Amino acid sequence: MNGYQSVGMNYTNVQTNRGISGSTLKIIAIITMFIDHLGAGFVGRLIQYRLITKPFGDISTLYMVYMTMRFIGRIAFPIFIFLMIEGMKKTRNVWKYTMRMGIFALASEVPFDLTFNGKFLESSYQNIFFTLLIGMLTIIAIDRLWRILGPKGNVLLKIVLAIPLAYLGAWIAEWLHTDYGAIGIVCIVVMYVFSFNKALQIAAGSVVFIWEVTAPFAFIPIGFYNGKRGLPLKYVFYAFYPLHLIVIYLTALLMGIAHFPAM
C-alpha cells in the first residue's frame, strides 16, 4: 500500500469531488498566517512608534486593526496541524517528511528571529516549524505504541498510554521555547488521537483550541475537506514561511521601526 498508513486505529478518509482540497486549506492557512505575522511584525511595531512619537495621539483605530489581524491569524495553526496529520498518514516516507520539516525549521529561524525579536539569532523563542517537528515526532511515537497494541486494541487504553508521550513532547517544546510551546503539542496530539473519525477530530480540536477565541473557526473549512490533495503546493508553505517573514522585517527596517519588538 502506498503511503504511511497508521494501524493504531481504523482511520477513515473518504474522498469526494465536493468540498475543499488540501491545497485550498493550505492557502487559507498561509493567508491567515501572513495576516497574523503582518499584524505582529509590522502593525505592532507601528503602534509602538506612534506611542513614542505622538504620545497623546489616538491609536485606537490602529490598535483595532492590529487586534483584528491577530484574531484572523489564530485560524492558521489548527489547519496546519490538520494538514500535517493528513500528510503523515499519506506520505510514502514519514521520516523524509519529518526531516524536511526539521530542515525548514532551521532555515526559518533567522527570518523568524529578525521579524519577532529584531535579532539575527535569539534562543528565547523558536519558530512554529520546531513545534510542528516535535509534534510530528510525538505522534509518530504514539502511533508506534499503538501498533504494538494492534488495530483492535482498546481505544481508551491507547489514549491513556499516549499521555506520557504527549507530556514528553510538551516538555521538550517548553524547554526549547517553541511557538505555542506545550499547548501546541497538546493540540497536535489531541487532533491526532481523534483523527480516526473526522467529526470527533473537529469536536476535540474545537475544544482544545477554545483558549484562542477565533481558532475554532478553523474547523469550518476543515469540515469541508474532501480528502484530495488539490494543487501541487508541496513546498509552497515551506518556502513562503521564511520568505514572508523576511519581507515583513525588511519593510519594518525601511520604515525605521525594526528596532521595536514585535507585539
C-alpha positions as CSV (number, residue, x, y, z in Angstrom):
1,M,0.0,0.0,0.0
2,N,1.4,3.4,-0.9
3,G,1.8,6.0,1.8
4,Y,2.4,5.8,5.5
5,Q,-0.6,4.1,7.0
6,S,-1.1,4.1,10.7
7,V,-2.5,0.9,12.1
8,G,-3.1,2.1,15.6
9,M,-6.8,2.8,14.9
10,N,-9.0,2.3,12.0
11,Y,-8.8,5.6,10.2
12,T,-11.5,6.7,7.7
13,N,-10.6,9.0,4.9
14,V,-13.5,9.4,2.5
15,Q,-12.7,11.3,-0.7
16,T,-15.4,13.0,-2.7
17,N,-15.5,15.5,-5.5
18,R,-17.2,18.1,-3.4
19,G,-15.7,20.2,-0.6
20,I,-12.3,21.7,-0.1
21,S,-9.0,20.2,-1.2
22,G,-5.8,20.1,0.9
23,S,-4.3,22.8,-1.3
24,T,-7.2,25.1,-0.6
25,L,-6.8,24.5,3.1
26,K,-3.2,25.3,2.8
27,I,-3.9,28.6,1.0
28,I,-6.4,29.6,3.7
29,A,-3.8,28.8,6.4
30,I,-1.0,30.7,4.6
31,I,-3.1,33.8,4.1
32,T,-4.3,33.9,7.7
33,M,-0.8,33.3,8.9
34,F,0.5,36.1,6.8
35,I,-2.1,38.5,8.2
36,D,-1.2,37.5,11.7
37,H,2.5,38.0,11.2
38,L,2.0,41.3,9.4
39,G,0.0,42.4,12.4
40,A,2.6,41.3,14.9
41,G,5.8,42.2,13.0
42,F,4.7,45.5,11.3
43,V,1.5,46.9,12.7
44,G,2.6,46.1,16.3
45,R,5.9,48.0,15.7
46,L,4.0,50.9,14.1
47,I,1.8,51.2,17.2
48,Q,4.9,51.4,19.4
49,Y,6.4,54.0,17.1
50,R,3.2,56.1,17.3
51,L,3.2,55.9,21.1
52,I,6.7,57.3,21.3
53,T,6.5,60.0,18.5
54,K,2.9,61.1,19.3
55,P,2.3,60.1,23.0
56,F,-1.0,61.8,23.1
57,G,-2.2,60.7,19.6
58,D,-5.2,58.4,19.0
59,I,-4.1,54.9,18.2
60,S,-7.5,53.2,18.7
61,T,-8.0,52.6,15.0
62,L,-4.5,51.2,14.5
63,Y,-4.9,49.0,17.6
64,M,-8.2,47.7,16.3
65,V,-6.6,46.8,13.0
66,Y,-3.8,45.0,15.0
67,M,-6.2,43.0,17.1
68,T,-8.4,42.1,14.1
69,M,-5.3,40.8,12.2
70,R,-4.2,38.8,15.2
71,F,-7.6,37.2,15.6
72,I,-7.7,36.3,12.0
73,G,-4.2,34.7,12.3
74,R,-5.4,32.3,15.0
75,I,-7.2,30.3,12.3
76,A,-3.9,29.2,10.7
77,F,-2.4,26.8,13.3
78,P,-5.3,24.3,13.6
79,I,-5.3,24.0,9.8
80,F,-1.5,23.4,9.7
81,I,-1.9,20.7,12.3
82,F,-4.7,19.0,10.4
83,L,-2.7,19.1,7.2
84,M,0.4,17.7,8.9
85,I,-1.6,14.8,10.3
86,E,-3.0,14.1,6.9
87,G,0.4,14.3,5.4
88,M,1.8,11.9,7.9
89,K,-0.9,9.3,7.1
90,K,-0.4,9.7,3.3
91,T,3.3,10.1,2.8
92,R,5.4,7.3,1.4
93,N,8.2,8.0,3.8
94,V,7.3,9.6,7.2
95,W,11.0,10.1,8.1
96,K,11.7,12.1,4.9
97,Y,8.6,14.1,5.7
98,T,9.8,14.8,9.2
99,M,13.4,15.6,8.1
100,R,12.1,18.1,5.6
101,M,10.2,19.8,8.4
102,G,13.4,19.9,10.5
103,I,15.4,21.4,7.7
104,F,13.0,24.2,7.2
105,A,12.7,24.8,11.0
106,L,16.5,25.6,11.0
107,A,16.2,27.6,7.7
108,S,13.4,29.7,9.1
109,E,14.9,30.6,12.4
110,V,16.9,33.6,11.4
111,P,14.0,35.2,9.5
112,F,11.7,34.4,12.5
113,D,14.1,36.0,15.0
114,L,14.6,39.1,12.9
115,T,10.8,39.6,12.5
116,F,9.8,38.9,16.1
117,N,12.9,39.9,18.1
118,G,14.8,42.2,15.8
119,K,17.9,40.0,16.3
120,F,19.8,37.7,13.9
121,L,19.6,34.8,16.4
122,E,17.5,34.6,19.6
123,S,17.3,31.5,21.7
124,S,14.3,32.5,23.8
125,Y,11.6,31.9,21.2
126,Q,11.7,29.4,18.3
127,N,9.6,29.3,15.1
128,I,6.4,27.2,14.5
129,F,8.3,24.6,12.5
130,F,10.0,23.4,15.6
131,T,6.6,23.0,17.3
132,L,5.3,21.0,14.3
133,L,8.5,18.9,14.2
134,I,8.2,18.0,17.9
135,G,4.5,17.3,17.5
136,M,5.3,15.1,14.5
137,L,7.8,13.1,16.4
138,T,5.4,12.8,19.3
139,I,2.5,11.4,17.2
140,I,4.9,9.0,15.4
141,A,5.9,7.6,18.8
142,I,2.3,7.3,19.8
143,D,1.5,5.5,16.6
144,R,4.4,3.1,17.1
145,L,3.0,2.4,20.6
146,W,-0.5,1.8,19.1
147,R,1.0,-0.6,16.5
148,I,2.2,-2.8,19.4
149,L,-1.3,-3.0,20.8
150,G,-2.7,-3.7,17.3
151,P,-5.7,-2.2,15.4
152,K,-8.2,-4.0,17.6
153,G,-6.7,-2.8,20.9
154,N,-8.8,-1.0,23.5
155,V,-9.3,2.6,22.3
156,L,-9.4,4.1,25.9
157,L,-6.1,2.2,26.7
158,K,-4.4,3.7,23.7
159,I,-5.5,7.2,24.6
160,V,-4.2,6.7,28.2
161,L,-0.9,5.4,27.0
162,A,-0.5,8.4,24.7
163,I,-0.5,10.8,27.7
164,P,3.2,10.2,28.8
165,L,4.5,10.7,25.3
166,A,2.4,13.8,24.9
167,Y,3.8,15.1,28.2
168,L,7.3,14.5,27.0
169,G,6.7,16.3,23.7
170,A,5.1,19.2,25.6
171,W,8.1,19.4,28.0
172,I,10.6,19.5,25.1
173,A,8.6,22.3,23.4
174,E,8.6,24.3,26.5
175,W,12.3,23.7,27.1
176,L,13.1,24.9,23.6
177,H,10.6,27.8,23.9
178,T,8.9,27.0,20.6
179,D,6.0,29.0,19.2
180,Y,2.8,27.8,21.1
181,G,5.0,25.7,23.4
182,A,3.4,22.9,25.3
183,I,-0.1,23.8,24.5
184,G,0.8,23.5,20.8
185,I,1.9,19.9,21.3
186,V,-1.2,19.1,23.3
187,C,-3.3,20.4,20.4
188,I,-1.4,18.3,17.9
189,V,-1.7,15.1,20.0
190,V,-5.4,15.6,20.6
191,M,-6.2,16.2,16.9
192,Y,-4.1,13.1,16.0
193,V,-5.7,10.8,18.7
194,F,-9.2,11.6,17.3
195,S,-8.2,11.7,13.6
196,F,-9.7,8.2,13.2
197,N,-13.1,10.0,13.0
198,K,-13.4,13.4,11.3
199,A,-16.4,14.5,13.4
200,L,-14.7,13.6,16.6
201,Q,-11.5,15.3,15.5
202,I,-13.3,18.5,14.7
203,A,-15.1,18.4,18.1
204,A,-12.0,17.6,20.0
205,G,-10.0,20.2,18.1
206,S,-12.6,22.9,18.8
207,V,-12.5,22.2,22.5
208,V,-8.7,22.1,22.8
209,F,-8.3,25.3,20.9
210,I,-11.1,27.1,22.8
211,W,-8.4,29.2,24.7
212,E,-7.8,31.1,21.4
213,V,-11.1,32.7,20.7
214,T,-11.1,32.6,16.9
215,A,-9.0,29.4,16.4
216,P,-12.1,27.0,16.5
217,F,-13.3,28.8,13.3
218,A,-10.5,26.9,11.5
219,F,-12.6,23.8,11.8
220,I,-15.3,25.2,9.5
221,P,-13.1,24.8,6.3
222,I,-11.5,21.6,7.8
223,G,-15.1,20.2,8.0
224,F,-15.4,20.6,4.2
225,Y,-12.1,18.9,3.5
226,N,-12.7,16.3,0.7
227,G,-9.6,14.2,1.2
228,K,-7.9,15.3,-2.0
229,R,-4.5,17.0,-2.4
230,G,-5.6,19.6,-5.0
231,L,-3.0,21.8,-6.5
232,P,0.7,20.6,-6.2
233,L,1.7,23.1,-3.4
234,K,4.0,20.7,-1.6
235,Y,6.8,23.2,-1.0
236,V,4.8,26.4,-1.1
237,F,4.4,26.7,2.7
238,Y,8.0,25.7,3.3
239,A,9.2,28.4,1.1
240,F,6.6,31.0,1.9
241,Y,7.2,30.8,5.7
242,P,10.8,32.2,5.8
243,L,10.3,34.5,2.8
244,H,7.2,36.3,4.1
245,L,9.0,36.9,7.4
246,I,12.0,38.4,5.6
247,V,9.7,40.7,3.7
248,I,7.9,41.9,6.8
249,Y,11.2,42.5,8.6
250,L,12.7,44.4,5.7
251,T,9.5,46.5,5.4
252,A,9.8,47.4,9.0
253,L,13.5,48.2,8.5
254,L,12.8,50.5,5.6
255,M,10.2,52.3,7.7
256,G,12.7,52.8,10.5
257,I,10.7,50.8,13.1
258,A,12.6,47.5,13.0
259,H,14.3,48.2,16.4
260,F,10.9,47.9,18.1
261,P,9.9,44.3,19.2
262,A,7.0,42.6,17.5
263,M,3.8,42.6,19.5
